[in-house]
Amino acid sequence: MTPDHGELLYEGKAKRIYASAMADRVLVEFKDDATAFNARKRARMEHKGRLNCQISARLFELLEEEGVPTHYLGLAADEETWMMVKRVEIIPLEVVLRNIAAGSLCRETPIRAGTAIEPALLDLYYKDDALGDPLLTQARLRLLGVADDARLSAIEKLARKVNAVLVPFLAGIDLQLVDFKLELGISKNGDLLLADEISPDTCRLWDSRIEDSNDRILDKDRFRKDLGGVMDAYGEVFKRVQGACPNPRNYL
Ligand code: 5GP
């Protein structure tokens, strides 16, 4: 059953955001749409919304327990693709942390795929589809005025804390956290909160039980690279996360 919701506030590539009965809370619906390469590649993938919602809910809860402030309030009633979150103003940055070289880092530099990066590399991108989410330099960040130095250092600290929590948790279920993208927001009270989602759409996850460099991929790269088995991979991530975190909370 679809939870009671108000007007559609925003529709992104993978989620819809609706007003709720409370001004400071919004409902997020995870969609089955898959996009890549700035939406130049599109598909519908049955169960993707449910799997990403269920994985994200559990990872947000784990992060909250470890002291990372997030927007997450709980799954919305018995509906498997909806969650209730605190309303935030999204900071227009894509915050990427890389533990192992992959993706754009390897396309844009001579660093070879699979190279361990220690300490993890923080890359900030300007969140703007029309501009293709460009990588920012420190100087461009300052010029844009998206966030002042104090906020940037809080963003970096939060991203590194997320990494410090997720890497060992995922390693415990035989998943290597290669890299991930976070979006952060500011709540009505002015708090910096982790927002958006944390799922195989936004993280690169490699199965540490598998050697083969394609077979081990359990994330959106299966869709980007036409490797097939996309939902089986997401389902495998869900199964392992659920095994470690069986009962996410419901929003009451
Ligand atoms: P890369 O810069 O290598 O393309 O991406 C680094 C990490 O951030 C990957 O885990 C990738 O999935 C994630 N990422 C970067 N940009 C986006 C984006 O616009 N949407 C999504 N869902 N993930 C992104």
Residues whose N, C-alpha, C, O or C-beta is under 5 A from the ligand:
A	BS01	5GP	V96 A102 G103 S104 L105 D179 F180 K181 D201 T202 C203 R204
